Amino acid sequence: MENNLLLTYLIFIPLVGGLIILFVKNNKIALIKNLGLFFSLVAFIISLVIYFQFDSNNSDFQFIHKFKWIEGINVFYFVGIDGISLLLILLTTFITPLTLISSWSSIEHKVKEFTFFMLVLETGMLGVFASLDLFLFYIFWEAMLIPMYFIIGIWGGKERIYAAIKFFLYTMLGSLLMLVAIIWLAVYAGKITGGFTTDFTELLKIAPSIARDLQLWMFLAFALSFAIKVPLFPFHTWLPDAHVQAPTAGSVILAGVLLKMGTYGLLRFNLPLFPDATLILAPYISVLAVIGIIYGALVAMVQTDMKKLVAYSSVSHLGFVVLGIFAITTESIQGAVIQMVNHGLSTGALFLLVGVVYERTHTREIAEYGGIAKVVPFFAFSLLFASLSSIGLPGLNGFIGEFLILLGSFKSGVLNSWWFTVFAASGVIFAAVYLLWMYQRVVFGELKNPKLEKLTDMNSREIFVMIPIFIFIVWIGIYPSTFLNITEKATKKVIYQVNNPINVSNNQSK
Amino acid sequence: MFNNLQEFYFFLPVILLSAGILISVTIELYSKKSVISLSWFSVVLFFIVGILSLATIDSKSVILQNMVATGGYVNIFYALFNFTGMIVCLLSVDYLKKYDALFGEYYILLQTSVLGMMLMAAAKDLFVIFLGLELMSVSFYVLAGINRKRGSAIEASLKYFLLGAFATGFIVYGIALIYGTAETTSLDVIASKFIQLSNNLLFITGVLLFLIGFSFKIAAFPFHMWVPDVYQGSPSTISAFFSTGGKTAAFAAIIVSLFALFTSGASKIITPYLSVISVLSMFFGSIVAISQTNIKRMLAYSSISNAGYLLIGLAAGNSEGIAGVIFYLTAYTLMNLGAFGIVSIIESKEEKNLDIYDYSGLSNKQPLLSALLSLLMFSLAGIPPFAGFFGKYYIFMAAIKSDLTILAILGVLSSVISVYFYLRIVVLLYFKESQYDLNVLKTNSGMIALYISSLLIVILGIFPGKFLSIINSTL
């Protein structure tokens, strides 16, 4: 197969940009910011080119670039995308420039380091979504921890150190067990075919034939790593800390893209590699997902800090995504993928908006606000729009994702019980409660806090950041086919792989 | 002595270093400013011998009446020891000035200890191992206390000497039992008789005593008691040397003496022993390091825990394990030379600035040193894309191939614990504000040493393939 270098350019352009920025003098802040934005925009343009060249009728991996990377252990540099990864790559390249613009004035010290880490982070995220060799995937997956760790730790809030370390240790614990599982798989493949390999497309032919008991262990090792990242209840405790302490840009990236790496991993690796284990464990994981939906919503309801509220709403929304994935129907998985994008857009917007007022008042306590609708009309409108999108109002993006997931889980033969749908649907109602209640307390009512009278409305830069997000929120809400078409073939392929594991060797598994 | 010119040529790295030592002694005798000239002479000498070792890597043979092996992985070890020596010399040039410890002997002892290490790696006979070991150890005892005005250095030296001599006793007793049962000291002959001798209790006791003796030298739990005190009390550059060169040499000795075992699969007899001390070392080192506030003590416990990871490679008992150990030893040498190097640069007179809290907010004043130290900490913690990660990956892979998956799982769990204390340094460097001004004297020679180590860590992390295939081709 012919190598296509486009994807490699896309992955490494931000890194190259970051390295170039390191050589700029510290005091040339404007130049550093512009360079950062420039490189993230170049990445965005390349991803658009990839989008237009992408053939959504083809279920195979496209834009493949493959060469032998490490001779001794047969590791390839192997990248390629299907519809699912394409959508998430677009999300990444779309969100990164927006976060850089949004932090134009909020990041004041160590601007160079900040821009550098953001660009390195982008390379890491793109690499995770494009890798088709498990070793390469793991490298990106882990290396990405370093920039995020610094972003939380240097530019974060009061408890940033605790949050940064907790984030790092949690993720590390999960992913190291996945590393053992990856090596085990590679060694297993070596015993069967005679060649140690971490090539995902090769492992797809071998892994499904692993004996069921072992498959369960492998599945759990992978799933633990992804579940911590998602985060699935009860592995979510790092998330509120990390979100609340991270600077706005960090929270947006964290919610917008990083969490999706967990759900992406479940969909990309767990389902097709371990189909037997998937079918056995799907109901249990779905139970955790539903608990997460309700628990996240209930905890969000009682938060007094806006950012914490949005953070817990993430636990709830990501619960929907996991439910969608493990219902294993075309509708639910497509809904899950679209919901990943939705959550990135609407939660990203919510974090940005919280950041907007926080920058002015330096408080996120809901009780400190009230009655600001007249003072900052643009902000009030944007917050309403983002909240409605997050709630899942028909006509906006959230509705499409949640509807498809609920529909799919209702039909699901794997879950085989409509209780999942009933409980998950209650999460939608709770979402309306906690978000609208927050909106009411922040925006409506009487203006009691005298400090708020001088609150300035969103400036043109902040509005400029919101507009593209809102466009996509409406677009997905009204005409989701644009996006569903991209993922349809890839989704069907995953479902086929789960339901028809290639039993190469029944004898070996017994 | 040499049968022909080719043997002489094969043995040239050792001969060259020995000649260098004689020249150094002469310089020391007749030159008044010997310290300066000797330091640069040693750098050049180590560099030349190191390059020569790599250049003659294909000279695989056994020479000197089956006493010494040349070529192959032996030469990789040669290069590693000389590289370590070179970096330590570069770091020492300005470090010694801080303590007014300008002794020419310092560099001569570095050279003799490297010679000892080379003999250990090249040995084909138990006597040669013992010879190399003593040459190295005696030089080490003196080096630990080279700064004779400091009480802590003398304490370190004495402690090291007493426990080191104790360990040597184990090794000699082990050798005696092996000789008594196998009736030879030639490693090849012992290897060929190993299976039939493995029922002989005396022989197995001998092998175990031999291993226990070396467990002291590699700083494995429960034979680690000397490590924290010695690393803390010795000059920082010498601690760097102990933790890298000393450990590598001891591992080299274990590998050469038991190599036949590891490749023939007969190592199952010693696997339980290796596995147990490996797991204990990893967890003991990682857990105790968390409570350390002296950075040299912290690195000492990290060194104990790293001995554990390396032992996994030996316990795996296959050629991947050996290759993994050699790779990880290289990565570990680079990482520890860098880490102790930065410690030695930041350290000021009277053993100041050795507390980890002295590093608070260092990134504001010393962005470059902080960035390098963070890189080293991430690599030590085993985070990709640095060399430390790949070394661990390869060792775990070897363990899983030998169906020792549990060792790999315990290994990664201990890694997670160790992340905590490695990252604490990064936390202090970047996330905390400095309490007081730290006067750091960055020197060119020291910085060159740091650049070389850090650059190699990144290169070996991203492109390990080339080095790995060199190692594999020599096994």
Interface residues (C-beta under 8 A of the other chain):
Chain A: K68 W69 I70 E71 G72 I73 F135 Y138 I139 E142 A143 L145 I146 Y149 F150 G153 I154 R160 I161 A164 I165 F168 L169 M172 L173 L176 L177 L179 V180 I183 W184 A186 V187 G190 F196
Chain B: A323 F378 I383 P384 P385 F389 Y393 Y394 F396 M397 I400 K401 T405 A408 I409 V412 L413 S415 V416 V419 Y420 L423 V426 V427 Y430 F431 K432 F463 P464 G465 K466 L468 S469 N472
